[in-house]
Structure formats: C-alpha cells, structure tokens
C-alpha cells in the first residue's frame, strides 16, 4: 500500500481487510450503478483518515478506474468504513456499541425523509455524503468521496462569523428531526429508539476518555487565583461519572429534544472554503446520533468548532441557533409551538457536565501527536502514558489559555460544584 511519508495513519488501517478486493468492489459498483457489465481496470486502496481522526471503525479510500459496456473508462473515489479486523479494545468497543447499525438506520430511514422535507420547501442543501453501499456481514458502509468535489478538513477552530454558519446548519438538522417527531405518524422513524450509547460499561472500558482531574488540578495549582477551582476539580473524581451518566439516560427529562448528532466536532465535518471563509459544509459520522436536548450538540460546537471568541459570545450563538431553528420550523409548516429560548438556556446549564467532559477530558486528545501513539495505545494505556499525554497537553498554550477562560465560568455557573 502506498502512503505519504508525511502522513501518519492508524496501524489497523495500514493494510485493508482481505475482502476489500477487486471482486468485492465490482459487486458494489454493479449495485450502485445498476450495471452488471462494469469491470474494474485498476484499484488502489489507502487509509481513509489520519491517525486520531476517529476511533470506532477503520476507514479506507478506494480509487477505482472501470469500464462498462458502451462507455469509456470512468473513475470513482469511495470512502469505506468497516469493522476493525484486529483483536483489541477498539474492536471490542465497536462490537459493544451498535454504531454501524445506528449509522445505517440514519442513512436508510432518517436521511431520506429529511431530504424529502427539504425538497418540499425548495432547500437543496446536502446533509450528508451519499451512501453508496451497506451490508451487515461484514458490517460496512461505503460513501461517495466528497473531497473530489473540493471539500477539505479543517485543523484550526473557526472564528465567530464562520461558526455562525455551522450553528445555522446544526439548527436546520435539529429542526428537521423536531418536525418529523412532531408529525411522527407521517414518518417511519421512531426517534425514541435512538438512545444514547454511552453507559457505565463504556465509561469503564474507555475510562481514559473520562478522567484527568487529578492531573489538571495539580497543574492549576500553578495558576494564581485558581485555588478554589483546584479544590472543585479534585472533587470531580467522586461525582463526575455519575453526573455524566445522568445526561445519557435514555429518557433524560429535557423539555426540548431533537436528534443530536452526538459527536459534533470539527473532525466530523468537511468544508468548501473561499480563503478563510466557509462556503459549504458537509457533516458525517452519524454513528452516535441520539434523541436528547440540542444543548448537547451546542456544547460540542462551543468547544470543538469555535475558538475563544465563540465561547465569549455564546449567548449570541445560542440566540442565532434558536432563531434559525424556529424559522426553519416555520418554513416546514410546523403547527406545534416550539420550545422557548428560556428552556434551551436552562438545558445548557443542565448539560453543564458535558462542558467539563470537553474542557478537561477530551481536549487534551486534540493536542495528542498520533504519530507517537496509535489508537490501541490510547484506549489501552499505561498510567505513565496517560500522565505524559495530559502533562504535554497542559504545556500547549492554546489549551491552557482556554482552560483559564472556561474553568472560572464553570465555577461561577455552579457546574463545577
């Protein structure tokens, strides 16, 4: 397999599974193109993402040249998402969490109805890459490769104006699910079945992603004026997981519910840009979507799309989201009165534990150099490895400045209590 020496990939994606061969892809194209005369002339498979960009699957990019009866040579680029082959924690987690079943359900049941609704009001924006093929044995999803249309990944977080565009896109997605649930007898999907996948078994198995309070408390001792915050951080070890699991209860009592994407961060979206400005967005990885308060996705957005200016202007962003949400419901002809802005702001506070999850637990992994650690090392770490990861993260000026900005806010709101 060819690879760019400057790029680092997960070890389990350096070589594709044996079944991803020419015969398999010819069968896929026969179904996708409704043409059994297709013959593949060349097939090149490379890793689909860089190391650290995803955890619950293995991904590949397949570049295919093919012919069919009466046509010249054509080419197609596909993104393949399938089950980990190698034994280990990553494979165990995918077997435990029905992520492929959930994403397939979204693409085959939810997305078609959303697209029909959008078409009915003259909205031709695409919500997700096209699903080309799916199967359960082995579990696999194959998508169009949107990079050929000019979509690119984004490494740095966005400024306020660009984040507004992402907020409006989120509001549309949420409004479509709200309308479908409000008119549930006209649609096939039962959103109540989209329950959260995070439970005690997951937090126990992948505890590396749900800890770090001792290390940050020790680091914050060096920050003048953070004495009371240090005490609050140290105390999180006793209560954090229990409070977190309350948010992930299947029937958590939020007044305002939509289909949350569930993993709404910058590595799960691609962009067409004009200079520094976003022109189009495309969201993917719907494998963790679940029915809950939109506050969940909004908190993700504040930490994993927007920069510090967005968190400083969070009230504006929430208002923009709410106005976009209600306006789109009007376009859809929703007759029910939508939840209020007050209810949304209350849910943002009730979801405050997710702000701790992101600021303390998740963001250090955005600083992790995956050229020095593969995913299996991350999810099955030694104590020394974890301490080194988090200590190195707290040497990153951007992360430290963000924590100094965010932690006092969480203290003042009572979220750290």
TORLOTI-322947 format. One record per residue (C-alpha): x, y, z. Coordinates in steps of 0.25 Angstrom, whole numbers. Example, Ala and Ser with C-alpha at 12.3 -4.5 7.8 and 13.67 -1.06 7.14 Angstrom:
REM residues 2
NODE,49,-18,31
NODE,55,-4,29
END
This chain:
REM residues 417
NODE,0,0,0
NODE,5,14,-4
NODE,5,25,7
NODE,11,39,8
NODE,22,38,18
NODE,18,52,24
NODE,4,46,28
NODE,2,37,40
NODE,-9,26,39
NODE,-14,17,50
NODE,-7,3,50
NODE,-20,-4,47
NODE,-22,4,34
NODE,-9,2,28
NODE,-14,-11,21
NODE,-28,-13,17
NODE,-36,-26,21
NODE,-35,-37,10
NODE,-49,-36,6
NODE,-47,-22,1
NODE,-42,-27,-13
NODE,-46,-25,-28
NODE,-57,-35,-27
NODE,-64,-28,-16
NODE,-63,-14,-22
NODE,-68,-19,-35
NODE,-80,-25,-28
NODE,-82,-11,-21
NODE,-82,-4,-34
NODE,-91,-13,-40
NODE,-102,-10,-30
NODE,-98,5,-29
NODE,-98,8,-44
NODE,-109,-3,-47
NODE,-99,-8,-57
NODE,-94,-23,-57
NODE,-85,-20,-69
NODE,-75,-12,-60
NODE,-61,-17,-60
NODE,-50,-11,-51
NODE,-37,-8,-58
NODE,-30,-2,-46
NODE,-32,-2,-31
NODE,-24,6,-21
NODE,-27,6,-6
NODE,-21,15,4
NODE,-24,19,18
NODE,-36,28,19
NODE,-33,37,30
NODE,-21,41,38
NODE,-18,35,52
NODE,-26,40,63
NODE,-38,46,54
NODE,-47,34,58
NODE,-48,23,68
NODE,-60,14,65
NODE,-56,8,52
NODE,-46,6,41
NODE,-46,15,29
NODE,-40,14,15
NODE,-41,22,2
NODE,-43,13,-11
NODE,-39,20,-24
NODE,-45,12,-35
NODE,-44,12,-51
NODE,-54,4,-58
NODE,-61,1,-71
NODE,-75,-3,-75
NODE,-82,-7,-88
NODE,-82,4,-98
NODE,-75,14,-89
NODE,-61,19,-88
NODE,-52,17,-75
NODE,-58,24,-63
NODE,-53,27,-49
NODE,-59,27,-35
NODE,-53,30,-22
NODE,-60,23,-10
NODE,-59,24,5
NODE,-60,11,12
NODE,-64,10,27
NODE,-64,-4,33
NODE,-61,-12,46
NODE,-47,-13,52
NODE,-41,-27,48
NODE,-30,-28,58
NODE,-34,-32,72
NODE,-33,-22,83
NODE,-41,-11,91
NODE,-45,-4,78
NODE,-51,-16,72
NODE,-58,-19,86
NODE,-64,-5,87
NODE,-70,-6,73
NODE,-76,-19,76
NODE,-82,-14,89
NODE,-87,-1,83
NODE,-96,-3,71
NODE,-90,9,63
NODE,-91,2,49
NODE,-106,-1,52
NODE,-109,13,57
NODE,-102,20,45
NODE,-109,10,35
NODE,-122,13,41
NODE,-119,28,40
NODE,-116,27,25
NODE,-127,18,21
NODE,-138,23,29
NODE,-136,37,35
NODE,-128,44,24
NODE,-137,40,12
NODE,-149,47,20
NODE,-141,59,23
NODE,-137,61,9
NODE,-151,60,4
NODE,-155,70,14
NODE,-144,79,10
NODE,-148,77,-5
NODE,-163,81,-2
NODE,-159,95,3
NODE,-148,97,-8
NODE,-136,94,0
NODE,-126,87,-8
NODE,-114,86,2
NODE,-108,73,5
NODE,-108,68,19
NODE,-98,56,18
NODE,-89,49,7
NODE,-97,39,-1
NODE,-97,25,4
NODE,-93,16,-8
NODE,-94,2,-1
NODE,-96,-4,12
NODE,-96,-18,18
NODE,-97,-25,31
NODE,-87,-37,28
NODE,-77,-31,29
NODE,-82,-18,35
NODE,-79,-8,25
NODE,-83,6,20
NODE,-77,12,7
NODE,-79,26,3
NODE,-76,36,-8
NODE,-63,43,-6
NODE,-67,57,-5
NODE,-52,62,-5
NODE,-53,61,-20
NODE,-63,72,-20
NODE,-54,81,-13
NODE,-57,78,2
NODE,-46,79,11
NODE,-43,76,26
NODE,-40,88,36
NODE,-30,87,47
NODE,-31,100,54
NODE,-44,105,61
NODE,-53,115,54
NODE,-55,130,57
NODE,-69,135,61
NODE,-74,138,47
NODE,-71,124,41
NODE,-76,117,54
NODE,-89,124,52
NODE,-91,117,38
NODE,-88,104,45
NODE,-99,107,56
NODE,-109,110,46
NODE,-106,97,39
NODE,-108,90,52
NODE,-121,97,55
NODE,-127,92,42
NODE,-123,78,45
NODE,-129,79,58
NODE,-142,86,53
NODE,-144,74,43
NODE,-144,64,53
NODE,-153,72,63
NODE,-163,74,51
NODE,-162,59,48
NODE,-164,55,62
NODE,-176,65,63
NODE,-182,58,51
NODE,-178,44,55
NODE,-190,37,48
NODE,-185,42,35
NODE,-171,37,36
NODE,-165,23,38
NODE,-154,27,49
NODE,-157,25,63
NODE,-147,35,70
NODE,-149,29,84
NODE,-141,17,79
NODE,-129,26,77
NODE,-124,24,91
NODE,-110,29,96
NODE,-99,19,94
NODE,-91,24,106
NODE,-93,16,118
NODE,-85,10,130
NODE,-79,-1,122
NODE,-74,9,112
NODE,-68,19,123
NODE,-62,7,130
NODE,-56,1,117
NODE,-51,14,112
NODE,-48,21,125
NODE,-36,29,118
NODE,-46,38,112
NODE,-54,41,125
NODE,-43,45,134
NODE,-31,54,137
NODE,-36,62,148
NODE,-24,60,157
NODE,-14,64,147
NODE,-21,77,143
NODE,-23,80,158
NODE,-9,79,160
NODE,-5,87,148
NODE,-16,98,152
NODE,-8,100,166
NODE,2,108,158
NODE,-9,117,153
NODE,-11,129,162
NODE,-25,131,167
NODE,-30,117,163
NODE,-29,112,178
NODE,-44,109,179
NODE,-45,103,165
NODE,-33,93,169
NODE,-42,88,180
NODE,-54,87,171
NODE,-46,79,161
NODE,-40,69,171
NODE,-54,66,176
NODE,-59,63,162
NODE,-53,49,163
NODE,-64,45,173
NODE,-76,50,165
NODE,-73,53,151
NODE,-77,39,145
NODE,-90,38,152
NODE,-94,52,147
NODE,-89,49,133
NODE,-98,37,132
NODE,-110,44,137
NODE,-109,52,123
NODE,-108,39,116
NODE,-121,33,122
NODE,-130,28,111
NODE,-141,36,116
NODE,-134,48,122
NODE,-144,59,125
NODE,-141,70,116
NODE,-152,79,111
NODE,-146,81,98
NODE,-142,69,89
NODE,-137,67,75
NODE,-128,57,68
NODE,-114,60,73
NODE,-102,57,64
NODE,-95,52,77
NODE,-81,54,72
NODE,-82,69,67
NODE,-67,73,65
NODE,-58,79,55
NODE,-52,65,51
NODE,-66,61,47
NODE,-69,72,36
NODE,-63,76,23
NODE,-63,89,17
NODE,-62,97,4
NODE,-55,110,7
NODE,-52,123,-1
NODE,-40,127,6
NODE,-43,127,21
NODE,-58,127,19
NODE,-67,115,19
NODE,-76,114,7
NODE,-81,100,9
NODE,-81,89,20
NODE,-83,74,20
NODE,-86,67,33
NODE,-83,52,34
NODE,-81,41,45
NODE,-95,39,49
NODE,-92,27,57
NODE,-95,33,71
NODE,-107,41,68
NODE,-118,40,79
NODE,-130,47,84
NODE,-128,58,94
NODE,-126,73,97
NODE,-120,81,86
NODE,-111,86,97
NODE,-102,74,95
NODE,-98,77,81
NODE,-97,92,84
NODE,-87,90,95
NODE,-79,81,86
NODE,-79,93,76
NODE,-74,103,86
NODE,-62,94,89
NODE,-59,87,77
NODE,-63,96,65
NODE,-62,111,70
NODE,-50,118,76
NODE,-50,126,89
NODE,-58,137,83
NODE,-69,128,81
NODE,-70,124,95
NODE,-69,138,99
NODE,-81,141,91
NODE,-88,128,94
NODE,-101,135,97
NODE,-101,141,83
NODE,-99,128,77
NODE,-110,121,85
NODE,-119,132,81
NODE,-115,131,66
NODE,-117,116,67
NODE,-131,117,73
NODE,-136,128,63
NODE,-130,119,52
NODE,-137,107,58
NODE,-151,113,59
NODE,-150,120,46
NODE,-147,107,39
NODE,-159,100,46
NODE,-168,111,41
NODE,-163,108,27
NODE,-166,94,29
NODE,-180,98,33
NODE,-179,93,48
NODE,-192,95,55
NODE,-187,92,69
NODE,-181,103,78
NODE,-166,101,79
NODE,-159,101,92
NODE,-155,114,97
NODE,-141,120,97
NODE,-142,120,113
NODE,-144,105,112
NODE,-131,104,103
NODE,-123,112,112
NODE,-127,104,124
NODE,-123,91,117
NODE,-110,97,114
NODE,-108,99,129
NODE,-113,85,132
NODE,-104,79,121
NODE,-92,86,128
NODE,-85,73,131
NODE,-82,72,116
NODE,-74,85,117
NODE,-66,78,128
NODE,-65,66,119
NODE,-59,74,107
NODE,-50,84,114
NODE,-44,74,124
NODE,-45,60,118
NODE,-46,62,103
NODE,-38,74,98
NODE,-24,68,103
NODE,-26,58,92
NODE,-28,68,81
NODE,-13,72,85
NODE,-8,58,84
NODE,2,55,74
NODE,-3,42,68
NODE,10,39,61
NODE,15,35,74
NODE,3,27,79
NODE,-7,18,72
NODE,-22,17,76
NODE,-20,4,83
NODE,-9,10,92
NODE,-19,22,95
NODE,-31,13,99
NODE,-22,2,106
NODE,-12,12,112
NODE,-1,11,123
NODE,-3,20,135
NODE,11,26,130
NODE,6,29,116
NODE,-7,36,121
NODE,1,45,130
NODE,10,48,119
NODE,-1,51,109
NODE,-8,61,119
NODE,4,67,124
NODE,9,70,110
NODE,-5,76,107
NODE,-4,85,118
NODE,8,91,112
NODE,0,95,100
NODE,-2,110,101
NODE,-15,110,94
NODE,-21,99,103
NODE,-16,105,116
NODE,-22,119,111
NODE,-35,112,108
NODE,-36,105,122
NODE,-32,118,129
NODE,-44,125,121
NODE,-54,113,123
NODE,-52,108,137
NODE,-56,121,144
NODE,-68,121,136
NODE,-72,107,140
NODE,-69,111,155
NODE,-78,123,154
NODE,-89,115,148
NODE,-89,105,158
NODE,-85,94,148
NODE,-72,90,156
NODE,-80,88,169
END
